[in-house]
Amino acid sequence: MTHLHHASHQPTLQYHVFDAVVLGGGGAGLRAALALTEAGHKTAVVSKVFPTRSHTVAAQGGINAALGNITEDNWEWHMYDTIKGSDYLGDQDAIEFMCREASEIVRELEHFGVPFSRLDNGKIYQRAFGGQNLNFGQEQAHRTCAAADRTGHAILHSLYQQNLRAGTRFFDEYYALDLLKDQHGEMGGLMVMNIHDGRYHVLQSGHILMATGGAGQVFRNNTNASINTGDGLGMVLRAGLPLQDMEFWQFHPTGVAGKGMLISEAVRGEGGVLKNSLGEDFMQRYAPHAKDLASRDVVARAIAIEVKEGRGCGPNKDYVLLDLTHLDDATIKARLPGIRDISLTFLGVDPAVAPMPVFPTCHYMMGGIPTDLHGRVISPDKNGAQQIVKGLYAVGECACVSVHGANRLGGNSLLDIVVFGREAAKTISHALHQNSSKKTQQAGSADIELNLDSVLQRIRRWQNPAPSTDTLLAIRKALQHTMETGCGVFRNQDSMQKALQQLVQLQQRLEQVTLSDHSQAFNLERLAAYELENLLAVAFATVHSALNRTESRGAHSRVDYPERDDSEWLKHTLYFNDGHRLDYKPVNLHPKHHAAFAPTERTY
Ligand SMILES: Cc1cc2nc3c(=O)[nH]c(=O)nc-3n(C[C@H](O)[C@H](O)[C@H](O)COP(=O)(O)OP(=O)(O)OC[C@H]3O[C@@H](n4cnc5c(N)ncnc54)[C@H](O)[C@@H]3O)c2cc1C
């Protein structure tokens, strides 16, 4: 380990060398780290919170795999549902790969110790989830493997324990700022800050895996933890690389009204029904076949329309009701204990006795860092040809592989993170075996001079406190409000143009604001500043991508362009930081094993 003192006003940097650095201790990062450590590579995991507090812990409903424990099932039906759910924007090669791997990877999780709920015959319990059918769109499937309604908690803890056993090195409560390049312009490492003492460290490695999760904090009402600020996305944009399909954000139909936290789709999977102020089961009108278990974008829009047309409930008619009262208390306690807790705590409602007030809430980011199905980050060259970015990988919610396209099916994200986490680790391991010279890298600055200065400049920007009337918190709140009103469940040209103007003003405010505190909390203030820079970058990417897509597809619902337009828009958006530039690339319609599914009208 080397200590290097730079010129005055520059922080002291401490250097560490690893074969691979995994940025993120959620399900995606931990699954990848486990495979890397087990393959004998010196692997670090960096997480800004203790790993088992990563947002995977909040996943409730379950993970999809065509195990067929309740009804006959197969991966091709799962593949079809995922492609249809994506509104045909998902890449069919990646979706096929994920669905084929699903059953085996769930069994692997079982062997890692995940305590899945059980059927009477001892097999894993599988519940009904939205947008999932048997036989290419026929009857409802039971495909979502559940550990009660705490599936993410169970998976994350098992993966963490496995990593402890294997000997992964953890940098807990370290905040990553930026990617560093080596003197050849290739991946050189990661700049991180120890949140406790505010010191900066450089983790040197030629292989960096981004697994930083989602960015739901960009919207006011959301189901995400406050740490979900899109840091990995900001880092990638600052490195000159694109983000893909950032116009597609999933609004979960059933957030706690006025508060945002999630009431899982598992509630409707167990028989819960949505009702308006007339007591009507209104989903029958919007999705006569699948009803309450239609795809999420369909149900979220239906609720928003019911409220807009005056059939909302409560004094302000601004929510609908999710009714479980026809289920018996014992079933609710056994299958939905976490939801019961949330309802009792945040709504004061026992779901066995009274229905729960719900409204759509921002939940999941379908877009992210573009990758191939082996987890390698890809970016177009000057001629538009997609090239692999050497040494950089991305998996999980921060990545766009793209298996979710324009709309994710519930239960497919937990699957995505473990399937592609494991696959990216295989890719990195293979690269490490091919290029063992990276293993002999020496700790020190010589290897990473190329863009160190620009990263240090960012650090200096937030180094010195001074009085200012504006605050980071005020800017963050204004940003969330702007995005919710300008680019929410429904959007149009006007609402998004206004949002853009407001984002430009917020950018100016962020450039002027100073930090207020010089005490212990100063590290947290700095961290909040870095996070806000990333949130703003994500907001710009979202609005620019959404403004230019003049159609409605999946979760991107434009009032001024209500139809899907495959002739013009069956393609992925790429957004770059420089000048808010946009580019496009085709959807992959070439699965390896199954014939392609051609886009057709999407009804439920
Ligand atoms: C309430 C809720 C319920 C859900 N339920 C389901 C479900 O039932 N089924 C399903 O399939 N999906 C579900 N999802 C979605 C799914 O849980 C997530 O998409 C998935 O867990 C994301 O995993 P991840 O590993 O990519 O990211 P996360 O688990 O969010 O982990 C991100 C990691 O990155 C680290 N990190 C980020 N930025 C930095 C930084 N700058 N420096 C250091 N560390 C950093 C964090 O500390 C964290 O360790 C749910 C989501 C929510 C919000």
The ligand as an SDF file (V2000), in Angstrom:
LIG
                    3D

 53 58  0  0  0  0  0  0  0  0999 V2000
  -39.5590   -2.0580   -2.8380 C   0  0  0  0  0  0  0  0  0  0  0  0
  -39.0550   -2.8820   -3.9840 C   0  0  0  0  0  0  0  0  0  0  0  0
  -39.5110   -4.1780   -4.1770 C   0  0  0  0  0  0  0  0  0  0  0  0
  -39.0460   -4.9450   -5.2300 C   0  0  0  0  0  0  0  0  0  0  0  0
  -39.4970   -6.2280   -5.3780 N   0  0  0  0  0  0  0  0  0  0  0  0
  -39.0080   -6.9830   -6.3900 C   0  0  0  0  0  0  0  0  0  0  0  0
  -39.4280   -8.3360   -6.5490 C   0  0  0  0  0  0  0  0  0  0  0  0
  -40.2330   -8.8480   -5.7880 O   0  0  0  0  0  0  0  0  0  0  0  0
  -38.9120   -9.0500   -7.5740 N   0  0  0  0  0  0  0  0  0  0  0  0
  -38.0050   -8.5350   -8.4570 C   0  0  0  0  0  0  0  0  0  0  0  0
  -37.5690   -9.2440   -9.3610 O   0  0  0  0  0  0  0  0  0  0  0  0
  -37.5700   -7.2570   -8.3140 N   0  0  0  0  0  0  0  0  0  0  0  0
  -38.0400   -6.4750   -7.3060 C   0  0  0  0  0  0  0  0  0  0  0  0
  -37.6070   -5.1920   -7.1690 N   0  0  0  0  0  0  0  0  0  0  0  0
  -36.5060   -4.7130   -8.0110 C   0  0  0  0  0  0  0  0  0  0  0  0
  -35.1890   -5.3040   -7.5110 C   0  0  0  0  0  0  0  0  0  0  0  0
  -35.2250   -5.4740   -6.1240 O   0  0  0  0  0  0  0  0  0  0  0  0
  -33.9880   -4.4180   -7.8370 C   0  0  0  0  0  0  0  0  0  0  0  0
  -34.0450   -4.0250   -9.1830 O   0  0  0  0  0  0  0  0  0  0  0  0
  -32.6850   -5.1730   -7.6070 C   0  0  0  0  0  0  0  0  0  0  0  0
  -32.6560   -5.7290   -6.3140 O   0  0  0  0  0  0  0  0  0  0  0  0
  -31.4830   -4.2760   -7.8130 C   0  0  0  0  0  0  0  0  0  0  0  0
  -30.3230   -4.9780   -7.4260 O   0  0  0  0  0  0  0  0  0  0  0  0
  -28.8870   -4.3890   -7.7200 P   0  0  0  0  0  0  0  0  0  0  0  0
  -27.8970   -5.3300   -7.1510 O   0  0  0  0  0  0  0  0  0  0  0  0
  -28.7790   -4.0090   -9.1440 O   0  0  0  0  0  0  0  0  0  0  0  0
  -28.8500   -2.9940   -6.9020 O   0  0  0  0  0  0  0  0  0  0  0  0
  -28.9950   -2.6840   -5.3390 P   0  0  0  0  0  0  0  0  0  0  0  0
  -29.4670   -3.8330   -4.5420 O   0  0  0  0  0  0  0  0  0  0  0  0
  -29.7490   -1.4060   -5.2570 O   0  0  0  0  0  0  0  0  0  0  0  0
  -27.4800   -2.4340   -4.9120 O   0  0  0  0  0  0  0  0  0  0  0  0
  -26.7740   -1.2990   -5.3370 C   0  0  0  0  0  0  0  0  0  0  0  0
  -25.4390   -1.2790   -4.6080 C   0  0  0  0  0  0  0  0  0  0  0  0
  -24.6210   -0.2420   -5.1360 O   0  0  0  0  0  0  0  0  0  0  0  0
  -24.0120    0.4590   -4.0790 C   0  0  0  0  0  0  0  0  0  0  0  0
  -23.7010    1.8080   -4.5730 N   0  0  0  0  0  0  0  0  0  0  0  0
  -24.4500    2.6110   -5.3700 C   0  0  0  0  0  0  0  0  0  0  0  0
  -23.7880    3.7560   -5.6110 N   0  0  0  0  0  0  0  0  0  0  0  0
  -22.6120    3.6750   -4.9520 C   0  0  0  0  0  0  0  0  0  0  0  0
  -21.5060    4.5410   -4.8060 C   0  0  0  0  0  0  0  0  0  0  0  0
  -21.4470    5.7360   -5.3950 N   0  0  0  0  0  0  0  0  0  0  0  0
  -20.4650    4.1480   -4.0360 N   0  0  0  0  0  0  0  0  0  0  0  0
  -20.4880    2.9370   -3.4070 C   0  0  0  0  0  0  0  0  0  0  0  0
  -21.5180    2.0800   -3.5140 N   0  0  0  0  0  0  0  0  0  0  0  0
  -22.5520    2.4410   -4.2820 C   0  0  0  0  0  0  0  0  0  0  0  0
  -25.0450    0.4250   -2.9640 C   0  0  0  0  0  0  0  0  0  0  0  0
  -24.4360    0.6540   -1.7230 O   0  0  0  0  0  0  0  0  0  0  0  0
  -25.5540   -1.0040   -3.1090 C   0  0  0  0  0  0  0  0  0  0  0  0
  -24.6860   -1.8710   -2.4310 O   0  0  0  0  0  0  0  0  0  0  0  0
  -38.0980   -4.4000   -6.1200 C   0  0  0  0  0  0  0  0  0  0  0  0
  -37.6460   -3.0990   -5.9540 C   0  0  0  0  0  0  0  0  0  0  0  0
  -38.1350   -2.3320   -4.9080 C   0  0  0  0  0  0  0  0  0  0  0  0
  -37.6670   -0.9200   -4.7930 C   0  0  0  0  0  0  0  0  0  0  0  0
  1  2  1  0
  2  3  1  0
  2 52  2  0
  3  4  2  0
  4  5  1  0
  4 50  1  0
  5  6  2  0
  6  7  1  0
  6 13  1  0
  7  8  2  0
  7  9  1  0
  9 10  1  0
 10 11  2  0
 10 12  1  0
 12 13  2  0
 13 14  1  0
 14 15  1  0
 14 50  1  0
 15 16  1  0
 16 17  1  0
 16 18  1  0
 18 19  1  0
 18 20  1  0
 20 21  1  0
 20 22  1  0
 22 23  1  0
 23 24  1  0
 24 25  2  0
 24 26  1  0
 24 27  1  0
 27 28  1  0
 28 29  2  0
 28 30  1  0
 28 31  1  0
 31 32  1  0
 32 33  1  0
 33 34  1  0
 33 48  1  0
 34 35  1  0
 35 36  1  0
 35 46  1  0
 36 37  1  0
 36 45  1  0
 37 38  2  0
 38 39  1  0
 39 40  1  0
 39 45  2  0
 40 41  1  0
 40 42  2  0
 42 43  1  0
 43 44  2  0
 44 45  1  0
 46 47  1  0
 46 48  1  0
 48 49  1  0
 50 51  2  0
 51 52  1  0
 52 53  1  0
M  END
$$$$
